[in-house]
C-alpha cells in the first residue's frame, strides 16, 4: 500500500494492489429486459472506468477476474460472444493501454482459448511490457484451486527429481510457484453485485486481503465506486493476525 494525501477518498492509505470480481453483467441485462450478452458489452465500459480510477488514485496493480474456469460450462452462444468481446477489447485498447502506461499480464489456462485470442494475448504482453504506471492482470480461464494444484505438482516434480526436500517447502516457495509470482498479494478485493464469496479467485493470495462487497452491478461500476471502496479500505486497521 501507499500512504498519500487523497482528497477523493478522505483517507491517506491507497492500496498497492486491487483485485476485482466483476459480477452482475447478466443480472444487469435481465433487469432491463435485454439479452445477457448486452450486459457483458456494457461491462467492458466498466473496465475502462476501473483503469481510469486506478491510474488517478495511484494504484499500481489491478487484477480483474474476466473469465473463470467454470465459465466454460455456460451456453455456447454466451461463450462465443465473450470471446468476441475479448478480441474486440484486446485489439481496440492496445494503443490506449500503452498511452496510459499500463502493462498487461495474464493468469489462467489461456491454452484453452481460441488460437487467435492467444496470439492477441502475446501481442498485448509484448507491446505493453515496458509500461510501468499500472500492471493490469486479467484472469482468463482461471481457477484458483487448479492454480494451487499446479503449484503442488511442480513442487512434487522437483522432489521426485531430488532437487527439493519436502521440508524445504514454505509459504514463500508455494507463492513463487503460483501464476501470480512477481505480483504483490492483493490489499483490497472488491466484488460487485452484492454477492459475498470468492468464487475460486485468488484463494491463496487473499489470505489477508480486505474485502469490500458492493451492491452495484458491474456494468454500472464507476470511478466513484472504486473511490468509495478505497475509502472503506483506508478506514480499516490491518493487523495480519497480530494485536
N, C-alpha and C positions, 0 to 999 in steps of 0.2 A: 504494500500500500504506500501511498504518497501523502504527505501532510502539506497541504497548500491552502491559502485563503480561497474561499469559494462562496461568492455571493449567491449563486444559483441554488446551492443545496443548503445553505445556512450552516454548514459543517466544514471542518477543515480536513477531514480524512477522506481521501479519494482512493478507492480500491485499485490495486495494480492490475488485477485480472478479474473480469466479469464473465460469467457463463450464463447463457440464456436458453431455457427450454421454450421454444416458440410454439405455444399451444393455442388452439382455438380457431384455426382457419376454417375448418368445416362448420363449426357452430356459428361463426360469423356469417357464412353464406346461408345457412339454413334459416337464421333469424330474418334474413332479407329475401327469403324465397328464391335464392339463387342456387346454382349448382355448386357443389363443394369446390370444384376447380377454380371458381371465381375467388373463393377465399384464399387459395394458395397464391393467386396472382396478386391480390391486394397485400398478402403477407410479404411479398418481395419489397413493397414500398416501405414496410416497417423495418426491414433490414437496413435500408438506407438511413432511416431515422436513427437507428441504433448506432450505426457507424458515425454519423454526424455528431451525435451526442457524446460518444466515447472520445472522439478527437477533440471536441471542445472542452471536455472535462479533464483531459489529460490521462485518461485510462490507457494503459499500454497494451493490454491483451484482452481480446474479446473472443469467446468461443461460443458458437451457435450450433444447437442441435437441429440440423437441417433435415435429416432422413435417417431413421433408426433401422437397425437390422430387422426389427419386427414389422416395419412398414412395407416390406416386400409382400406381406400377406394381404395387402389392400387390393381392391379391384384393379384389373389391368389398365382400364381407361385412366384411372387416377394416377397410377404409377407412371404411365406414359406421359401424362400431362406434366407431372412433376419433373420428369427427365427433360421435357421440352423447356420448362422454366429454367432449369439449371443451365441448359445450353444457352438460352437467351441471356440470362444474367451474366454468365461467365464471359460471353463474347462482348456484350454491351458495356460491361463495367470495367474492363481491363484498364482502359485509359484513366477513368475516374479514380480507380483504386491507386494507380501509380501517382496521379496528380496529388492525391491526398496523403501520400507517403505510407500506404497500407501494404504490408506483406501478407500474402495469403498462404495458409498452411491447411493441410487436410489430415483427418484421422478417420479410421474406419476401413472396412473391407471394400475399397474402391475397385478392386478387381471384378466385382460383381456388376459394376456399372457398365453401360454401353461403351464400346471402344472409343467412339468419338468424344464422349464426355471424359474418359480417362486421358485422352490427348489434350483436351482443354484444361484439365487439372494440371498436367505437366507444364503447359504453356503459362498458366497463371503463376505457378510456383517459380518458374524461371524468370518471367517478366517482372515479378514483384520482389525478387529475392534480396535486392539491395535497399528496399524501403525499410525505414526504421522508426516511423512515428507510432504505428499501431500494428500489432500482429493479429490478424483475423484468422481463427482456426474454424474450419467448417467440418462438423462431424457428419459424414455421409456413409450410409450403410454401416452405421456404428452401433455397437452394443458393448457396454462396459464389462459384462460378465465374460463375453468372448475375448475381450482385450486382456482381462486378468488371466484367463485360461492360457492364452497365447504366451503371456509372460512366464507362467509356470512351466509351460512346455519348453520354452527357450532355456530356462534355468535348468530344467531336467536334462536337456541335451548336454549342457556344459558339465553337469555332474557325471553323466554317463561317459563323457569323453575324458574325465579326470581333470578337467580344468577348474573344478569348483567343488568344495565340500559343502554339504547341507548346512553345516554350522556357520558358513561364511555369509549365508543369506540374511539380510536385514531389510528394514523398510526402504532404505535408500537404494539398495540393489534392485528390489522389486520395482520401485518407481522408475529406475533407469531402463527397465525392460518394458515399460508401458509405452503406448503410442504417443503419449504426451511428454515424453522425455525432452528436456530442454525448456519446457514451459513451467512457470511457477504454478503452484496449486491455486485454484480459484479463491479469491477473497469473498466474493459475492456471487450467489446463484439466484437468478430471477426466473420464476415460472409464471407465465401469463395464463389467463382463462379461469383462474380460481382453483384449479386442481393443485393438490399438495402432495406430490410424490416425485421421485427422481426418474422413474421410468427407464431404468437401466442406463443412466447417463452419469459418467464420471464418478462411479461408486467409490473407488479408491481415493481419487483426488479430492473429493469433497468431505474428507473426514472432519475438518474443522472450518468448513465454509459456512458463512452466514447465508441463510435462505430468506428471500423475500418473495411472497406469493401475491400476485396482482390479480384483481378481478377482471381487468381489461383483457379482451380477446386480442390475439397477436396482430391481426390486421389493423386494429385501432391503436396500436402502440405508437407513442410519440416520444420525442426527446424529453418532454416534461415527465413522462412516466419513468424514464431512466433516471432523471434528476431526483425524482421522489424516492426511488429505490436506493440510490446512492446516499440520499439524506438519511433514510432509515438505517442504512449500514453505518453511517458515520455516528449515529446516536448510540450504537451498541458498544459494549465492552467485551473485547475478545480475550479470553483468558487461557485458551488452549488447555483446559483441564486443571490449571493452577488456580490459586486463590486470587 
